[in-house]
Amino acid sequence: MTLTVKLLRKTKYQEAMALLPMKQYQALLEYLEDMEDRLAVRERAGDKMIPWEEVKREIKKKVKK
């Protein structure tokens, strides 16, 4: 991903800032969300698998309550 960034220098009263086009900002956020999802999948890789039918039964039980 190539970003077009404009750096604004730090002034006496403000910290330095970076500006980038909205489309690139949105793409960057999407990329970060994807990375978070991948990390979550890796962290759960060793968890016990539960059959989908069992999950559906449990959901139906909770909905009926």
mmCIF file as Biopython writes it, N, C-alpha, C and O atoms, coordinates in Angstrom:
data_model
#
loop_
_atom_site.group_PDB
_atom_site.id
_atom_site.type_symbol
_atom_site.label_atom_id
_atom_site.label_alt_id
_atom_site.label_comp_id
_atom_site.label_asym_id
_atom_site.label_entity_id
_atom_site.label_seq_id
_atom_site.pdbx_PDB_ins_code
_atom_site.Cartn_x
_atom_site.Cartn_y
_atom_site.Cartn_z
_atom_site.occupancy
_atom_site.B_iso_or_equiv
_atom_site.auth_seq_id
_atom_site.auth_asym_id
_atom_site.pdbx_PDB_model_num
ATOM 1   N N  . MET A ? 1  ? 0.849   -1.166  0.000  1.0 0.0 1  A 1 
ATOM 2   C CA . MET A ? 1  ? 0.000   0.000   0.000  1.0 0.0 1  A 1 
ATOM 3   C C  . MET A ? 1  ? 0.899   1.234   0.000  1.0 0.0 1  A 1 
ATOM 4   O O  . MET A ? 1  ? 1.769   1.381   0.858  1.0 0.0 1  A 1 
ATOM 5   N N  . THR A ? 2  ? 0.682   2.100   -0.952 1.0 0.0 2  A 1 
ATOM 6   C CA . THR A ? 2  ? 1.445   3.332   -1.044 1.0 0.0 2  A 1 
ATOM 7   C C  . THR A ? 2  ? 0.581   4.476   -0.526 1.0 0.0 2  A 1 
ATOM 8   O O  . THR A ? 2  ? -0.561  4.644   -0.953 1.0 0.0 2  A 1 
ATOM 9   N N  . LEU A ? 3  ? 1.129   5.251   0.387  1.0 0.0 3  A 1 
ATOM 10  C CA . LEU A ? 3  ? 0.393   6.367   0.955  1.0 0.0 3  A 1 
ATOM 11  C C  . LEU A ? 3  ? 0.980   7.690   0.477  1.0 0.0 3  A 1 
ATOM 12  O O  . LEU A ? 3  ? 2.197   7.843   0.368  1.0 0.0 3  A 1 
ATOM 13  N N  . THR A ? 4  ? 0.100   8.634   0.195  1.0 0.0 4  A 1 
ATOM 14  C CA . THR A ? 4  ? 0.509   9.986   -0.137 1.0 0.0 4  A 1 
ATOM 15  C C  . THR A ? 4  ? 0.279   10.820  1.112  1.0 0.0 4  A 1 
ATOM 16  O O  . THR A ? 4  ? -0.858  11.174  1.424  1.0 0.0 4  A 1 
ATOM 17  N N  . VAL A ? 5  ? 1.340   11.132  1.822  1.0 0.0 5  A 1 
ATOM 18  C CA . VAL A ? 5  ? 1.216   11.798  3.114  1.0 0.0 5  A 1 
ATOM 19  C C  . VAL A ? 5  ? 1.837   13.181  3.045  1.0 0.0 5  A 1 
ATOM 20  O O  . VAL A ? 5  ? 2.926   13.363  2.501  1.0 0.0 5  A 1 
ATOM 21  N N  . LYS A ? 6  ? 1.133   14.144  3.600  1.0 0.0 6  A 1 
ATOM 22  C CA . LYS A ? 6  ? 1.676   15.497  3.729  1.0 0.0 6  A 1 
ATOM 23  C C  . LYS A ? 6  ? 1.942   15.731  5.215  1.0 0.0 6  A 1 
ATOM 24  O O  . LYS A ? 6  ? 1.032   15.647  6.040  1.0 0.0 6  A 1 
ATOM 25  N N  . LEU A ? 7  ? 3.166   16.017  5.537  1.0 0.0 7  A 1 
ATOM 26  C CA . LEU A ? 7  ? 3.537   16.257  6.927  1.0 0.0 7  A 1 
ATOM 27  C C  . LEU A ? 7  ? 3.438   17.739  7.247  1.0 0.0 7  A 1 
ATOM 28  O O  . LEU A ? 7  ? 3.921   18.589  6.499  1.0 0.0 7  A 1 
ATOM 29  N N  . LEU A ? 8  ? 2.808   18.027  8.365  1.0 0.0 8  A 1 
ATOM 30  C CA . LEU A ? 8  ? 2.730   19.401  8.840  1.0 0.0 8  A 1 
ATOM 31  C C  . LEU A ? 8  ? 3.677   19.533  10.013 1.0 0.0 8  A 1 
ATOM 32  O O  . LEU A ? 8  ? 3.642   18.729  10.945 1.0 0.0 8  A 1 
ATOM 33  N N  . ARG A ? 9  ? 4.496   20.515  9.967  1.0 0.0 9  A 1 
ATOM 34  C CA . ARG A ? 9  ? 5.512   20.670  11.011 1.0 0.0 9  A 1 
ATOM 35  C C  . ARG A ? 9  ? 4.908   21.073  12.338 1.0 0.0 9  A 1 
ATOM 36  O O  . ARG A ? 9  ? 3.856   21.708  12.416 1.0 0.0 9  A 1 
ATOM 37  N N  . LYS A ? 10 ? 5.607   20.682  13.355 1.0 0.0 10 A 1 
ATOM 38  C CA . LYS A ? 10 ? 5.207   21.004  14.710 1.0 0.0 10 A 1 
ATOM 39  C C  . LYS A ? 10 ? 5.394   22.508  14.943 1.0 0.0 10 A 1 
ATOM 40  O O  . LYS A ? 10 ? 6.423   23.089  14.599 1.0 0.0 10 A 1 
ATOM 41  N N  . THR A ? 11 ? 4.376   23.105  15.532 1.0 0.0 11 A 1 
ATOM 42  C CA . THR A ? 11 ? 4.482   24.517  15.884 1.0 0.0 11 A 1 
ATOM 43  C C  . THR A ? 11 ? 4.635   24.638  17.396 1.0 0.0 11 A 1 
ATOM 44  O O  . THR A ? 11 ? 4.669   23.640  18.117 1.0 0.0 11 A 1 
ATOM 45  N N  . LYS A ? 12 ? 4.724   25.838  17.842 1.0 0.0 12 A 1 
ATOM 46  C CA . LYS A ? 12 ? 4.884   26.079  19.277 1.0 0.0 12 A 1 
ATOM 47  C C  . LYS A ? 12 ? 3.694   25.521  20.068 1.0 0.0 12 A 1 
ATOM 48  O O  . LYS A ? 12 ? 3.858   25.071  21.202 1.0 0.0 12 A 1 
ATOM 49  N N  . TYR A ? 13 ? 2.485   25.551  19.462 1.0 0.0 13 A 1 
ATOM 50  C CA . TYR A ? 13 ? 1.276   25.183  20.186 1.0 0.0 13 A 1 
ATOM 51  C C  . TYR A ? 13 ? 0.670   23.842  19.766 1.0 0.0 13 A 1 
ATOM 52  O O  . TYR A ? 13 ? -0.232  23.337  20.435 1.0 0.0 13 A 1 
ATOM 53  N N  . GLN A ? 14 ? 1.149   23.270  18.685 1.0 0.0 14 A 1 
ATOM 54  C CA . GLN A ? 14 ? 0.564   22.026  18.189 1.0 0.0 14 A 1 
ATOM 55  C C  . GLN A ? 14 ? 1.643   20.979  17.936 1.0 0.0 14 A 1 
ATOM 56  O O  . GLN A ? 14 ? 2.804   21.299  17.680 1.0 0.0 14 A 1 
ATOM 57  N N  . GLU A ? 15 ? 1.226   19.727  18.015 1.0 0.0 15 A 1 
ATOM 58  C CA . GLU A ? 15 ? 2.139   18.637  17.657 1.0 0.0 15 A 1 
ATOM 59  C C  . GLU A ? 15 ? 2.145   18.478  16.138 1.0 0.0 15 A 1 
ATOM 60  O O  . GLU A ? 15 ? 1.247   18.965  15.451 1.0 0.0 15 A 1 
ATOM 61  N N  . ALA A ? 16 ? 3.155   17.797  15.625 1.0 0.0 16 A 1 
ATOM 62  C CA . ALA A ? 16 ? 3.242   17.530  14.187 1.0 0.0 16 A 1 
ATOM 63  C C  . ALA A ? 16 ? 2.054   16.665  13.766 1.0 0.0 16 A 1 
ATOM 64  O O  . ALA A ? 16 ? 1.572   15.842  14.544 1.0 0.0 16 A 1 
ATOM 65  N N  . MET A ? 17 ? 1.587   16.855  12.536 1.0 0.0 17 A 1 
ATOM 66  C CA . MET A ? 17 ? 0.451   16.098  12.022 1.0 0.0 17 A 1 
ATOM 67  C C  . MET A ? 17 ? 0.784   15.554  10.643 1.0 0.0 17 A 1 
ATOM 68  O O  . MET A ? 17 ? 1.669   16.056  9.949  1.0 0.0 17 A 1 
ATOM 69  N N  . ALA A ? 18 ? 0.057   14.522  10.270 1.0 0.0 18 A 1 
ATOM 70  C CA . ALA A ? 18 ? 0.187   13.966  8.924  1.0 0.0 18 A 1 
ATOM 71  C C  . ALA A ? 18 ? -1.194  13.975  8.282  1.0 0.0 18 A 1 
ATOM 72  O O  . ALA A ? 18 ? -2.172  13.560  8.903  1.0 0.0 18 A 1 
ATOM 73  N N  . LEU A ? 19 ? -1.275  14.440  7.057  1.0 0.0 19 A 1 
ATOM 74  C CA . LEU A ? 19 ? -2.520  14.454  6.295  1.0 0.0 19 A 1 
ATOM 75  C C  . LEU A ? 19 ? -2.406  13.467  5.149  1.0 0.0 19 A 1 
ATOM 76  O O  . LEU A ? 19 ? -1.362  13.362  4.506  1.0 0.0 19 A 1 
ATOM 77  N N  . LEU A ? 20 ? -3.504  12.736  4.894  1.0 0.0 20 A 1 
ATOM 78  C CA . LEU A ? 20 ? -3.534  11.861  3.735  1.0 0.0 20 A 1 
ATOM 79  C C  . LEU A ? 20 ? -4.936  11.867  3.155  1.0 0.0 20 A 1 
ATOM 80  O O  . LEU A ? 20 ? -5.895  12.158  3.868  1.0 0.0 20 A 1 
ATOM 81  N N  . PRO A ? 21 ? -5.073  11.550  1.877  1.0 0.0 21 A 1 
ATOM 82  C CA . PRO A ? 21 ? -6.390  11.550  1.238  1.0 0.0 21 A 1 
ATOM 83  C C  . PRO A ? 21 ? -7.350  10.573  1.932  1.0 0.0 21 A 1 
ATOM 84  O O  . PRO A ? 21 ? -6.928  9.534   2.440  1.0 0.0 21 A 1 
ATOM 85  N N  . MET A ? 22 ? -8.644  10.918  1.945  1.0 0.0 22 A 1 
ATOM 86  C CA . MET A ? 22 ? -9.657  10.111  2.624  1.0 0.0 22 A 1 
ATOM 87  C C  . MET A ? 22 ? -9.672  8.666   2.128  1.0 0.0 22 A 1 
ATOM 88  O O  . MET A ? 22 ? -9.798  7.745   2.935  1.0 0.0 22 A 1 
ATOM 89  N N  . LYS A ? 23 ? -9.549  8.451   0.833  1.0 0.0 23 A 1 
ATOM 90  C CA . LYS A ? 23 ? -9.561  7.083   0.302  1.0 0.0 23 A 1 
ATOM 91  C C  . LYS A ? 23 ? -8.397  6.270   0.866  1.0 0.0 23 A 1 
ATOM 92  O O  . LYS A ? 23 ? -8.560  5.091   1.182  1.0 0.0 23 A 1 
ATOM 93  N N  . GLN A ? 24 ? -7.237  6.885   0.993  1.0 0.0 24 A 1 
ATOM 94  C CA . GLN A ? 24 ? -6.086  6.180   1.553  1.0 0.0 24 A 1 
ATOM 95  C C  . GLN A ? 24 ? -6.288  5.933   3.045  1.0 0.0 24 A 1 
ATOM 96  O O  . GLN A ? 24 ? -5.902  4.882   3.558  1.0 0.0 24 A 1 
ATOM 97  N N  . TYR A ? 25 ? -6.885  6.889   3.739  1.0 0.0 25 A 1 
ATOM 98  C CA . TYR A ? 25 ? -7.178  6.718   5.163  1.0 0.0 25 A 1 
ATOM 99  C C  . TYR A ? 25 ? -8.124  5.539   5.371  1.0 0.0 25 A 1 
ATOM 100 O O  . TYR A ? 25 ? -7.894  4.698   6.240  1.0 0.0 25 A 1 
ATOM 101 N N  . GLN A ? 26 ? -9.191  5.482   4.569  1.0 0.0 26 A 1 
ATOM 102 C CA . GLN A ? 26 ? -10.148 4.382   4.671  1.0 0.0 26 A 1 
ATOM 103 C C  . GLN A ? 26 ? -9.492  3.043   4.336  1.0 0.0 26 A 1 
ATOM 104 O O  . GLN A ? 26 ? -9.762  2.037   4.992  1.0 0.0 26 A 1 
ATOM 105 N N  . ALA A ? 27 ? -8.637  3.030   3.323  1.0 0.0 27 A 1 
ATOM 106 C CA . ALA A ? 27 ? -7.933  1.799   2.958  1.0 0.0 27 A 1 
ATOM 107 C C  . ALA A ? 27 ? -7.004  1.364   4.084  1.0 0.0 27 A 1 
ATOM 108 O O  . ALA A ? 27 ? -6.874  0.172   4.363  1.0 0.0 27 A 1 
ATOM 109 N N  . LEU A ? 28 ? -6.361  2.325   4.728  1.0 0.0 28 A 1 
ATOM 110 C CA . LEU A ? 28 ? -5.473  2.019   5.847  1.0 0.0 28 A 1 
ATOM 111 C C  . LEU A ? 28 ? -6.259  1.430   7.009  1.0 0.0 28 A 1 
ATOM 112 O O  . LEU A ? 28 ? -5.818  0.454   7.617  1.0 0.0 28 A 1 
ATOM 113 N N  . LEU A ? 29 ? -7.413  2.003   7.328  1.0 0.0 29 A 1 
ATOM 114 C CA . LEU A ? 29 ? -8.258  1.461   8.395  1.0 0.0 29 A 1 
ATOM 115 C C  . LEU A ? 29 ? -8.719  0.040   8.075  1.0 0.0 29 A 1 
ATOM 116 O O  . LEU A ? 29 ? -8.716  -0.835  8.941  1.0 0.0 29 A 1 
ATOM 117 N N  . GLU A ? 30 ? -9.112  -0.175  6.827  1.0 0.0 30 A 1 
ATOM 118 C CA . GLU A ? 30 ? -9.542  -1.505  6.404  1.0 0.0 30 A 1 
ATOM 119 C C  . GLU A ? 30 ? -8.403  -2.521  6.555  1.0 0.0 30 A 1 
ATOM 120 O O  . GLU A ? 30 ? -8.615  -3.642  7.016  1.0 0.0 30 A 1 
ATOM 121 N N  . TYR A ? 31 ? -7.212  -2.118  6.164  1.0 0.0 31 A 1 
ATOM 122 C CA . TYR A ? 31 ? -6.034  -2.978  6.288  1.0 0.0 31 A 1 
ATOM 123 C C  . TYR A ? 31 ? -5.774  -3.319  7.758  1.0 0.0 31 A 1 
ATOM 124 O O  . TYR A ? 31 ? -5.510  -4.475  8.089  1.0 0.0 31 A 1 
ATOM 125 N N  . LEU A ? 32 ? -5.846  -2.327  8.629  1.0 0.0 32 A 1 
ATOM 126 C CA . LEU A ? 32 ? -5.629  -2.577  10.055 1.0 0.0 32 A 1 
ATOM 127 C C  . LEU A ? 32 ? -6.689  -3.511  10.634 1.0 0.0 32 A 1 
ATOM 128 O O  . LEU A ? 32 ? -6.374  -4.380  11.448 1.0 0.0 32 A 1 
ATOM 129 N N  . GLU A ? 33 ? -7.944  -3.334  10.218 1.0 0.0 33 A 1 
ATOM 130 C CA . GLU A ? 33 ? -9.010  -4.229  10.672 1.0 0.0 33 A 1 
ATOM 131 C C  . GLU A ? 33 ? -8.748  -5.662  10.213 1.0 0.0 33 A 1 
ATOM 132 O O  . GLU A ? 33 ? -8.954  -6.608  10.973 1.0 0.0 33 A 1 
ATOM 133 N N  . ASP A ? 34 ? -8.294  -5.819  8.970  1.0 0.0 34 A 1 
ATOM 134 C CA . ASP A ? 34 ? -7.957  -7.154  8.465  1.0 0.0 34 A 1 
ATOM 135 C C  . ASP A ? 34 ? -6.837  -7.788  9.294  1.0 0.0 34 A 1 
ATOM 136 O O  . ASP A ? 34 ? -6.890  -8.976  9.614  1.0 0.0 34 A 1 
ATOM 137 N N  . MET A ? 35 ? -5.834  -6.995  9.633  1.0 0.0 35 A 1 
ATOM 138 C CA . MET A ? 35 ? -4.724  -7.503  10.446 1.0 0.0 35 A 1 
ATOM 139 C C  . MET A ? 35 ? -5.214  -7.923  11.836 1.0 0.0 35 A 1 
ATOM 140 O O  . MET A ? 35 ? -4.771  -8.941  12.369 1.0 0.0 35 A 1 
ATOM 141 N N  . GLU A ? 36 ? -6.120  -7.148  12.418 1.0 0.0 36 A 1 
ATOM 142 C CA . GLU A ? 36 ? -6.684  -7.522  13.718 1.0 0.0 36 A 1 
ATOM 143 C C  . GLU A ? 36 ? -7.446  -8.836  13.615 1.0 0.0 36 A 1 
ATOM 144 O O  . GLU A ? 36 ? -7.343  -9.687  14.498 1.0 0.0 36 A 1 
ATOM 145 N N  . ASP A ? 37 ? -8.219  -9.006  12.526 1.0 0.0 37 A 1 
ATOM 146 C CA . ASP A ? 37 ? -8.959  -10.252 12.317 1.0 0.0 37 A 1 
ATOM 147 C C  . ASP A ? 37 ? -8.006  -11.435 12.188 1.0 0.0 37 A 1 
ATOM 148 O O  . ASP A ? 37 ? -8.239  -12.493 12.773 1.0 0.0 37 A 1 
ATOM 149 N N  . ARG A ? 38 ? -6.937  -11.257 11.426 1.0 0.0 38 A 1 
ATOM 150 C CA . ARG A ? 38 ? -5.959  -12.342 11.255 1.0 0.0 38 A 1 
ATOM 151 C C  . ARG A ? 38 ? -5.308  -12.711 12.584 1.0 0.0 38 A 1 
ATOM 152 O O  . ARG A ? 38 ? -5.093  -13.889 12.873 1.0 0.0 38 A 1 
ATOM 153 N N  . LEU A ? 39 ? -4.999  -11.708 13.380 1.0 0.0 39 A 1 
ATOM 154 C CA . LEU A ? 39 ? -4.408  -11.960 14.687 1.0 0.0 39 A 1 
ATOM 155 C C  . LEU A ? 39 ? -5.379  -12.729 15.582 1.0 0.0 39 A 1 
ATOM 156 O O  . LEU A ? 39 ? -4.976  -13.651 16.293 1.0 0.0 39 A 1 
ATOM 157 N N  . ALA A ? 40 ? -6.644  -12.355 15.547 1.0 0.0 40 A 1 
ATOM 158 C CA . ALA A ? 40 ? -7.653  -13.051 16.351 1.0 0.0 40 A 1 
ATOM 159 C C  . ALA A ? 40 ? -7.766  -14.514 15.934 1.0 0.0 40 A 1 
ATOM 160 O O  . ALA A ? 40 ? -7.896  -15.398 16.781 1.0 0.0 40 A 1 
ATOM 161 N N  . VAL A ? 41 ? -7.715  -14.766 14.630 1.0 0.0 41 A 1 
ATOM 162 C CA . VAL A ? 41 ? -7.787  -16.142 14.133 1.0 0.0 41 A 1 
ATOM 163 C C  . VAL A ? 41 ? -6.574  -16.940 14.627 1.0 0.0 41 A 1 
ATOM 164 O O  . VAL A ? 41 ? -6.718  -18.075 15.079 1.0 0.0 41 A 1 
ATOM 165 N N  . ARG A ? 42 ? -5.401  -16.351 14.539 1.0 0.0 42 A 1 
ATOM 166 C CA . ARG A ? 42 ? -4.186  -17.049 15.002 1.0 0.0 42 A 1 
ATOM 167 C C  . ARG A ? 42 ? -4.249  -17.365 16.488 1.0 0.0 42 A 1 
ATOM 168 O O  . ARG A ? 42 ? -3.851  -18.448 16.919 1.0 0.0 42 A 1 
ATOM 169 N N  . GLU A ? 43 ? -4.752  -16.410 17.270 1.0 0.0 43 A 1 
ATOM 170 C CA . GLU A ? 43 ? -4.834  -16.616 18.715 1.0 0.0 43 A 1 
ATOM 171 C C  . GLU A ? 43 ? -5.794  -17.744 19.070 1.0 0.0 43 A 1 
ATOM 172 O O  . GLU A ? 43 ? -5.622  -18.401 20.097 1.0 0.0 43 A 1 
ATOM 173 N N  . ARG A ? 44 ? -6.805  -17.976 18.230 1.0 0.0 44 A 1 
ATOM 174 C CA . ARG A ? 44 ? -7.802  -19.010 18.505 1.0 0.0 44 A 1 
ATOM 175 C C  . ARG A ? 44 ? -7.513  -20.317 17.780 1.0 0.0 44 A 1 
ATOM 176 O O  . ARG A ? 44 ? -8.324  -21.241 17.842 1.0 0.0 44 A 1 
ATOM 177 N N  . ALA A ? 45 ? -6.383  -20.416 17.098 1.0 0.0 45 A 1 
ATOM 178 C CA . ALA A ? 45 ? -6.073  -21.576 16.265 1.0 0.0 45 A 1 
ATOM 179 C C  . ALA A ? 45 ? -6.085  -22.888 17.037 1.0 0.0 45 A 1 
ATOM 180 O O  . ALA A ? 45 ? -6.446  -23.919 16.470 1.0 0.0 45 A 1 
ATOM 181 N N  . GLY A ? 46 ? -5.705  -22.884 18.303 1.0 0.0 46 A 1 
ATOM 182 C CA . GLY A ? 46 ? -5.641  -24.121 19.072 1.0 0.0 46 A 1 
ATOM 183 C C  . GLY A ? 46 ? -6.924  -24.471 19.804 1.0 0.0 46 A 1 
ATOM 184 O O  . GLY A ? 46 ? -6.990  -25.495 20.483 1.0 0.0 46 A 1 
ATOM 185 N N  . ASP A ? 47 ? -7.950  -23.630 19.675 1.0 0.0 47 A 1 
ATOM 186 C CA . ASP A ? 47 ? -9.207  -23.887 20.390 1.0 0.0 47 A 1 
ATOM 187 C C  . ASP A ? 47 ? -9.924  -25.125 19.851 1.0 0.0 47 A 1 
ATOM 188 O O  . ASP A ? 47 ? -9.765  -25.513 18.694 1.0 0.0 47 A 1 
ATOM 189 N N  . LYS A ? 48 ? -10.704 -25.717 20.723 1.0 0.0 48 A 1 
ATOM 190 C CA . LYS A ? 48 ? -11.496 -26.881 20.356 1.0 0.0 48 A 1 
ATOM 191 C C  . LYS A ? 48 ? -12.581 -26.464 19.355 1.0 0.0 48 A 1 
ATOM 192 O O  . LYS A ? 48 ? -13.228 -25.431 19.523 1.0 0.0 48 A 1 
ATOM 193 N N  . MET A ? 49 ? -12.766 -27.270 18.327 1.0 0.0 49 A 1 
ATOM 194 C CA . MET A ? 49 ? -13.781 -26.997 17.310 1.0 0.0 49 A 1 
ATOM 195 C C  . MET A ? 49 ? -15.125 -27.540 17.789 1.0 0.0 49 A 1 
ATOM 196 O O  . MET A ? 49 ? -15.193 -28.615 18.385 1.0 0.0 49 A 1 
ATOM 197 N N  . ILE A ? 50 ? -16.191 -26.790 17.524 1.0 0.0 50 A 1 
ATOM 198 C CA . ILE A ? 50 ? -17.545 -27.198 17.892 1.0 0.0 50 A 1 
ATOM 199 C C  . ILE A ? 50 ? -18.344 -27.321 16.593 1.0 0.0 50 A 1 
ATOM 200 O O  . ILE A ? 50 ? -18.354 -26.401 15.775 1.0 0.0 50 A 1 
ATOM 201 N N  . PRO A ? 51 ? -19.018 -28.472 16.407 1.0 0.0 51 A 1 
ATOM 202 C CA . PRO A ? 51 ? -19.813 -28.651 15.182 1.0 0.0 51 A 1 
ATOM 203 C C  . PRO A ? 51 ? -20.900 -27.576 15.057 1.0 0.0 51 A 1 
ATOM 204 O O  . PRO A ? 51 ? -21.485 -27.163 16.058 1.0 0.0 51 A 1 
ATOM 205 N N  . TRP A ? 52 ? -21.166 -27.125 13.832 1.0 0.0 52 A 1 
ATOM 206 C CA . TRP A ? 52 ? -22.139 -26.072 13.578 1.0 0.0 52 A 1 
ATOM 207 C C  . TRP A ? 52 ? -23.523 -26.453 14.095 1.0 0.0 52 A 1 
ATOM 208 O O  . TRP A ? 52 ? -24.225 -25.596 14.631 1.0 0.0 52 A 1 
ATOM 209 N N  . GLU A ? 53 ? -23.925 -27.682 13.955 1.0 0.0 53 A 1 
ATOM 210 C CA . GLU A ? 53 ? -25.243 -28.121 14.426 1.0 0.0 53 A 1 
ATOM 211 C C  . GLU A ? 53 ? -25.375 -27.916 15.933 1.0 0.0 53 A 1 
ATOM 212 O O  . GLU A ? 53 ? -26.435 -27.522 16.418 1.0 0.0 53 A 1 
ATOM 213 N N  . GLU A ? 54 ? -24.315 -28.180 16.660 1.0 0.0 54 A 1 
ATOM 214 C CA . GLU A ? 54 ? -24.337 -27.983 18.112 1.0 0.0 54 A 1 
ATOM 215 C C  . GLU A ? 54 ? -24.461 -26.494 18.463 1.0 0.0 54 A 1 
ATOM 216 O O  . GLU A ? 54 ? -25.178 -26.127 19.394 1.0 0.0 54 A 1 
ATOM 217 N N  . VAL A ? 55 ? -23.779 -25.671 17.731 1.0 0.0 55 A 1 
ATOM 218 C CA . VAL A ? 55 ? -23.850 -24.221 17.955 1.0 0.0 55 A 1 
ATOM 219 C C  . VAL A ? 55 ? -25.276 -23.729 17.702 1.0 0.0 55 A 1 
ATOM 220 O O  . VAL A ? 55 ? -25.807 -22.941 18.485 1.0 0.0 55 A 1 
ATOM 221 N N  . LYS A ? 56 ? -25.898 -24.188 16.613 1.0 0.0 56 A 1 
ATOM 222 C CA . LYS A ? 56 ? -27.268 -23.777 16.301 1.0 0.0 56 A 1 
ATOM 223 C C  . LYS A ? 56 ? -28.238 -24.203 17.407 1.0 0.0 56 A 1 
ATOM 224 O O  . LYS A ? 56 ? -29.133 -23.443 17.779 1.0 0.0 56 A 1 
ATOM 225 N N  . ARG A ? 57 ? -28.057 -25.426 17.933 1.0 0.0 57 A 1 
ATOM 226 C CA . ARG A ? 57 ? -28.926 -25.887 19.017 1.0 0.0 57 A 1 
ATOM 227 C C  . ARG A ? 57 ? -28.798 -24.989 20.238 1.0 0.0 57 A 1 
ATOM 228 O O  . ARG A ? 57 ? -29.802 -24.629 20.853 1.0 0.0 57 A 1 
ATOM 229 N N  . GLU A ? 58 ? -27.572 -24.625 20.592 1.0 0.0 58 A 1 
ATOM 230 C CA . GLU A ? 58 ? -27.343 -23.764 21.753 1.0 0.0 58 A 1 
ATOM 231 C C  . GLU A ? 58 ? -27.972 -22.378 21.554 1.0 0.0 58 A 1 
ATOM 232 O O  . GLU A ? 58 ? -28.540 -21.807 22.485 1.0 0.0 58 A 1 
ATOM 233 N N  . ILE A ? 59 ? -27.866 -21.857 20.355 1.0 0.0 59 A 1 
ATOM 234 C CA . ILE A ? 59 ? -28.458 -20.543 20.071 1.0 0.0 59 A 1 
ATOM 235 C C  . ILE A ? 59 ? -29.979 -20.618 20.189 1.0 0.0 59 A 1 
ATOM 236 O O  . ILE A ? 59 ? -30.603 -19.734 20.776 1.0 0.0 59 A 1 
ATOM 237 N N  . LYS A ? 60 ? -30.571 -21.667 19.634 1.0 0.0 60 A 1 
ATOM 238 C CA . LYS A ? 60 ? -32.025 -21.817 19.714 1.0 0.0 60 A 1 
ATOM 239 C C  . LYS A ? 60 ? -32.480 -21.919 21.161 1.0 0.0 60 A 1 
ATOM 240 O O  . LYS A ? 60 ? -33.515 -21.358 21.521 1.0 0.0 60 A 1 
ATOM 241 N N  . LYS A ? 61 ? -31.723 -22.628 22.001 1.0 0.0 61 A 1 
ATOM 242 C CA . LYS A ? 61 ? -32.080 -22.742 23.426 1.0 0.0 61 A 1 
ATOM 243 C C  . LYS A ? 61 ? -32.083 -21.375 24.087 1.0 0.0 61 A 1 
ATOM 244 O O  . LYS A ? 61 ? -32.991 -21.063 24.857 1.0 0.0 61 A 1 
ATOM 245 N N  . LYS A ? 62 ? -31.079 -20.553 23.798 1.0 0.0 62 A 1 
ATOM 246 C CA . LYS A ? 62 ? -30.970 -19.225 24.417 1.0 0.0 62 A 1 
ATOM 247 C C  . LYS A ? 62 ? -32.071 -18.288 23.919 1.0 0.0 62 A 1 
ATOM 248 O O  . LYS A ? 62 ? -32.559 -17.449 24.676 1.0 0.0 62 A 1 
ATOM 249 N N  . VAL A ? 63 ? -32.463 -18.426 22.656 1.0 0.0 63 A 1 
ATOM 250 C CA . VAL A ? 63 ? -33.495 -17.563 22.094 1.0 0.0 63 A 1 
ATOM 251 C C  . VAL A ? 63 ? -34.857 -17.889 22.707 1.0 0.0 63 A 1 
ATOM 252 O O  . VAL A ? 63 ? -35.670 -16.991 22.926 1.0 0.0 63 A 1 
ATOM 253 N N  . LYS A ? 64 ? -35.105 -19.150 22.980 1.0 0.0 64 A 1 
ATOM 254 C CA . LYS A ? 64 ? -36.405 -19.584 23.534 1.0 0.0 64 A 1 
ATOM 255 C C  . LYS A ? 64 ? -36.599 -19.100 24.967 1.0 0.0 64 A 1 
ATOM 256 O O  . LYS A ? 64 ? -37.737 -18.971 25.420 1.0 0.0 64 A 1 
ATOM 257 N N  . LYS A ? 65 ? -35.520 -18.832 25.687 1.0 0.0 65 A 1 
ATOM 258 C CA . LYS A ? 65 ? -35.649 -18.417 27.097 1.0 0.0 65 A 1 
ATOM 259 C C  . LYS A ? 65 ? -36.263 -17.073 27.240 1.0 0.0 65 A 1 
ATOM 260 O O  . LYS A ? 65 ? -36.436 -16.589 28.359 1.0 0.0 65 A 1 
#
